[in-house]
Amino acid sequence: MFDVIVIGAGVSGCAVARELSRYDINVCVLEKCSDVCEGTSKANSAIVHAGFDADEGSLMARLNVEGNEMMDKLSKDLDIPFKRNGSMVVCIHKEELDGLKVLYERGVKNGVKGLKLLTKEEALELEPNLSENVEGALLAPTGGIICPFELNIAMAENANVNGVEFRFNTEVEDIKKDSDGIWHVRTCNGEYKARYIVNAAGVYADKVHNMVSADKMHIIERRGDYCLLDKEAGTYVSHTIFPQPTKYGKGVLVTPTVHGNLLVGPTAIDIEKKEGNNTTQEGLEAVISKASENVKNLPMRSVITSFAGLRAHLERHEFVIEEVKDAPCFIDVAGIESPGLSASPAIGKMVGDMLKEKMGLKEKQNWISTRKGIKSTKDLSIEEMNALIKENPAYGNIICRCEMVTEGEILDAIHRPLGARTLDGVKRRTRAGMGRCQAGFCSPRTMEILHRELDLPYEKITKSGGKSNIVIERTKGEESEA
């Protein structure tokens, strides 16, 4: 029995969980996957949007700007990388220059600071690799870049340290309310009870909502394809470069990442498949073609991987954050597509404030607002590195040569709150496997560490939970473990 159950451990659910961890209540997060950040939150543009794109007066616009303004303090408190590199919306057709003025005026009304309209010459001076066809640009200096994995994981860890329970591999199958007003949540791992439910289930938020409401919701799964380029291409642009937006979104962008790569994408393809995050040749060709309209001579030979993510799109193109009218004490956090990552801290605060008022919550005296991330050895001096190795020799053993990730970092990822249990779990916490070879060399060594530290048979080690096993059976030596 919990005071609040949050369904979904993506960036919105974990932002809500962290905010609720401030209060003296029992909170549980139910997640159908094996780890946090396994859905929409794991595959996006890693952008903190400035807030000029969303319609004036919309919840999406307000929470975008509020979330953007919260990122500096949040990134320091949670020890995660964040950089305000600024964003530029590029116009390549003279007859469409008025569209930049519309975005500028909308941004000003939304409360975005520092917006500036640039001439062709000013834009090319800031970004020499822009297309020669550029006619002007909108500069938003408050735009930024962040690591979506680290943000999501950090909020989850901080919530967990403050008492929030997380139950993984726990898919919600049905929800009913009894005569006493208590919610009964049936899952694949038994029943949970709660006074309040927060539905932050991403592309599944409609399915969860429809379990309790006669006013049905329908989420459109919008797929976005991306290409990730090697770090040798990471400085090709310094700002996040956008085309002018369309009804399908902000368009194919070109942006540096906080870890030094270059990211190109996404497409916007509506599908009817909640697990349809496969890339397609058509989608990747569209990414390259559209990005090349705004940035010339993109070094696409430096692509090291491609991926696709899903956005939870509603026809009304607006966040839905409200108590369901015919299901009191059930709060939807639905339709959280772009700029959902940017807005996530503000989403957490909004839901926390709603429940504080409805439940009469009192803040804890000992709430912990900060979290220390995994120590990265890449930027240490020789003296600092030697001292660290002397203290813990595991930091002298390089496991991932591309990203220079040590055994010490992987051990930290496994044994910290909500520690990694899969190869992808290690990858998202340490970047082991995210480099040029895409885990070709380090996977076996990472598996050895997971096997040793978790007493986990090799046959049960997975890439990302479920049936994503790496080793199927032993062919020699010891017999397979049951």
N, C-alpha and C positions, 0 to 999 in steps of 0.2 A: 504494500500500500504506500503510495507516494502522494505528496501534495500536488506535484506537477510532473507529467510525463511529456517529454519533447520527442517527437517522432522525426528522426533524421539527424545525422551527424555531419552534415555539410557545413558550409561556412555560416549560413543563417541559423541553423539549429544550434551550432556551438557558440555563436554570438549570444543567442538567447540563454543558453545554459550558463555561460560565463556571467551574464548579467544577473540571472536568478541566483547564482552562487553567493551573491552579496547578502542574501537574506536568510533568515533562520527557518528554512523549510527543507523538506526532502524532495530532491529532484532526480529524475532518471531519464537518460537519453536512450531510446531504442533505435538501433541501426541494423538494417537487414544485411549489410555487408560485413566484412571482417575487420574493418578499420574505419576511422574517420576519413573524410575527403575522398570518397570512392565514387561519387556521382558527378553532378554538374560542377562542383567545386574543384575537381581535379583537372579539368580540361577547359581552360578559358584563356582570355588574352592577358591575364596578369596585370591588368590596368586599374589604376585608381583614377576614375574619370573626374574631370573638373566639374561637370554638371550643367553644361550649356545646351545639351541635346534634348533632354526630357521637357515635355510641355510645361509651360508656366503654371504654377498652382497645383501640379500633380504631386501625389505622394512620392512618386519616383524621383522627381526633381528635388523635393525637400530633403529626402533621406540621402540622396546622392551627395548634395552639398554638405550636409551635416556629417555624413560618414567620412568624406574627404577631409574635413576639418579635424576630425578625431584621430586621423591616422598617425600624425607625428607623435603624439603622446602614447598612443596604443603601441606603436612599433618599438618605442623605447621601453615601455613597461613589459612587453612580451619578448623583447630581445630578438626582433625579426628585421630583415633588411627591407628598407623602403626608401625610395628616392623620388624627389620631385624633379623629374627631368623635363616637365612641360610637354604639352601636346600641341600639334598643329593640324588644322583642317585645311586641306589643299584644294584650291579651285583650278581646274585646267581648261575651263571654257569661259571666255570673257563674258558671254551672255548670262552666266550663272553667278557672277560676282555678287549680285544682290542677295544670293542665298547665304553668303558669309555674313552679310549685315543682319540678316534675320537671326542667324545663330548668335551673333554678338549681342543683339538686343534681348534675345531670349535669355542668354547667359546672365546679362546684367540684372534682368528681372528675377532670375533664380538666385541671385546673390553670389555669383561667381566673381572672384576678385582678379584684377590685373589683366583682363582680356584686352587684346590689341589686334587691330586689323593691319595686315602687312601688305606692302606692295610686292610685286614679283621680285624686285631687286633685294628687298629686305628678307624675303623668304629664302632666296638662294644664298644669301650671305650667311644665314643661320644654318642652312642645310644644303650644301653644294651638290649633293647627290639627288636632289629633287629633279623631276622631269623638266626638260627645257620648255615644256608647254605650260608650266605653272603661270597663272595670271595673278594670283594673290593667295593669301592664307589668313586664317584666324589663329592667333597664338593664345594659349591658355597656360600660363606658367604654373598654376596650381595642380595641373595634371601630374600623375606620378606612375611609378611602376613598383610592383611588390611581388613576393612569392606567394601564390595562393595556397600552396601546400603548407608552408610554414605558418601563415596566418591562421588557417583552419586548425592545424595541429596545436599551435600555441594556445589558442582560445580553449580548445578541448582540454589540454593538460592543465591550464589554469583553473578551469571549472572543476576538474577532477580533484585537484589538490584542495580545493575549497569544499569538497564533499559531494559533488555531483557524481552519481553512478552512471556508468556506461555499459550497456548490454549489446554486444555485437552478435552477428549471425542470428538476429532476432527480428524476423519479418512480421509485421502486423497483418493479421488475416481478417479480423473483424473487431468492431467496437460497438458496445452497447452500454446504455445507462440504466442503473437500477432505480427502484422507487425511492431510494435515499439520496439520489443525485450523484452517485459514485459511478465513474466510468470503469468499465471492464474491458480491458484490451487483450484480446486473444491473439497469441503469437505462435510461431512455430516452436517456441521454447516455453510454452506455458502462458498463464494468465497474469496480467499486471492490473493493478487498480490505481486510480488517481482521482483527485477532486477536479483537476483541470488538465486539459490536453492542449499542447501546442503542435500544430501540424506544419512541420518544416521539411516535408518529404520530397522536395524538388519536383522532378517530372512525375512523381507518383502522388503529389499533393492532391490531385483531383480524385484519385482512387481512394485515398484516405478520407477526404472531405465527403465523398459520396456514400461512405459507410454510415454517416450520421445525419446527413441533410437531405431533404426532399428537393431542395434547390440545387440541381446538379451542376457540377463544374467540369469543364473540358480543357485540358492542357494540350497544346500542340507542341510536339517535340521538334525543335528546330536545330538541325545539325550544323555544326561549324567545323570545317576542315582547316588544319594548320600545317605549316612547315616550320621546323626549328633548324636554324643554321648554327654551324660551329662558332666557337668564340673568335676565330680569326675574322669573322664577319661582324662581330658584335658592335663595332664602332662605325658601321656604315652610315647610320643615322644616330643622332643623339636625342632627338625628341621622338615622341610617338606620333607617327604620321598617319592621319586619317584622310580618306576621301570625303566629299560631302555626303551626308547621310541620306538614306532612302527609307521607304516604309518598312524594309526588311531589317533595318538596323544601321549601325554606324559604319558598315562597310569593311573592306579588307584593309587592315592596317599593317604598317611596318614599324616595329619597335624594338629597341634594345630591352634586355631583361636585367633584373638586378644581379644575375649571376654571370653576365657578360656575353650571353648569346644574342642572336637576332631572331625575332619571331615574326612570321608573316601569316596573316589570316584574320578572321575566318570567313568562310562562306556562310550563307543563310538558306538552308534547304529544309523545308517543312516535310516531316515524315510522320508516320503513325506507328512508331516503334520505340518503346521506352528504353530499350537496350541497343538501339541502332547507332552505336558510336564507332562504326567502321568507316575508314576513309574510302574514297572512291577515286579512280583516275580522273573522272570528270570534275570532281570537287577540287582536287589538287591542281589540275590544269587551270581551273578558274581562279584559284588563289594566286598563282604565279602571274596569270594574265592581268588580273585587276590590280594587283600590287604594282606591276610594272608600268601602269598608266601614270602613277604618281611619283615613283622612285625609279630612276634610270639604272640600267645595267646591274640589276640585283644579282649578287653572286650566288645563284641557286646551285652551283656545283658544290657549295659548302653545306648543303642540307645533310643533317645527320639523322633526322627522323621526321616522321609525319604522324599526326594524330587527329582525332575528331572528338568534339564534345557536344553535349546536348543542352539547349536552353529551354527552360519551362515557360513557353510563351502562351499568354492568354489573348484572345481576340481584342480585348479592351486595352491591351498594352499598358498595364498598370499593375503595380504591386497590390496584392490583396492582403492586408494585415488588419484583421478585425475578428470580433466574436461572431460566430455563426448565429444568425437570427433564430433559427429553429433548433439550435443545439447549444443552449447556454453552457458556459464554462469550456467551450471548445473554440480555440483561436486558430484561425488560418494564417499561415505565413506562406502565401502561394503566389505563383507568377513571378518568382524572383529570378528574372533574367537580367541581362546587362541593363543598368549598372549595379547588379546585386552584390558583387564583390566589394565595390566601393562603398555601398550603402550598409554593408553588414554590421558594422559597429552601431550605427544609428538604428538599424532594425532591432538589434538586441536590446538597446536602451528603450525603444518604443514599447516592445512587448513587456520588458521588465517593469516599466512604469505602469502599463495597463494592469498587470497582475498585482503590483504593489498596492494600487488603489482598490482593486476588486477584492483582494484577499487580506488587506490590512497588514501588509508585511513589515517586519522590523529588520533593520540591517544588523548584521553580525558585528560584534566588537573586534573580531580577529580576522576579518576578511583580508586575504592576500591578493594584492592587485598586480604583483609582478611575477615574472617567470624567467628563468635563465635558460637560454637556448643551448644547443649542443655546441661545444667548443670546436671551432674550425681551426685546423692547424696551418692552412694555406698561407695566411698572412703573418704568421709568427716569425720573429727573427731567429737566427741560428741559436742564439743564447737562450731565447724563450723556449724553443723547441727542445733543446738539450735538457733544460730544466724539467720540462713536462715529461720527457721520456725517462728521465731519472726517477721521477715520481711514479710514473706508470709506463712500463716498457711497451705496452700495447700501442701507444701513440707513435712508436718507432716502426711499426709494421704497416706499410702501405698496402691496402687492399684494392682500391680503385685507382689505377694509374692515370686515367684521363682526368679525373677530378681531384686526385691526390687526397683521397679519403682514407683515414687510418683505421686500424682495428679498434683503437680506443674510441673513436667517434661512433662506430657501429655498436660497440658494447653499450655506450651511453644511450643510443637510440633504442636498444632492446630493453634496457633495464630502467628507463625513466618512466614516469606516469604514462599510462596507456601506451606502453612500449610496442615497438614493431614486432610483428609475428610473421611477416611475409617478406619476399624480396622487394615488392613495391613499397611496403611499409618502411623498409630500410632506405630505399631509394629516395622517398619523399622527405625523409628526415635528415639524410646525410648527403644526398646527390650521388651516392655510389651506384653507378649504372647509367647516369645521365649524360656521360661524356661522349666523345667521338666514337668509341667502339660499341656504345649502347649495351653495356653489360656483358659483352662477349668474353671478356677476360675475368671480370670480378665476380660473376654470378656463382661459380663453383666455390670460391673462397668465402663468399658471403653465406652460402648454404652451409658450409662447414661450421661457421660461427653460430648460425641459428640452430643447427643440430646439436652443437656442444652446449650452448648456453640455455636452451629451452628443453633439452632432452627430447628433441623432436626427431623421429625417424625421417630419413631422407625422403621416403615415399610420401610423407605427409607435409613436406615443405611445399608451399604454393607460391606462385607469382603474386596473386592478388586474392587469395581465399577461394572458397568454393571448390570447383573442379579444375582449377588451374595448376595442377600438380606438374612439377618439373621432372621428377623421377617416377616412373610407373611401377617398376619392380626391380629387384636385384637379379643380376644375371650370373653372379658368382660370389663366393664368399659367404657371409652370414645369410641365413634364411630371412626372407621378408618378414617384417614385424606386422602383426595384425593391426 
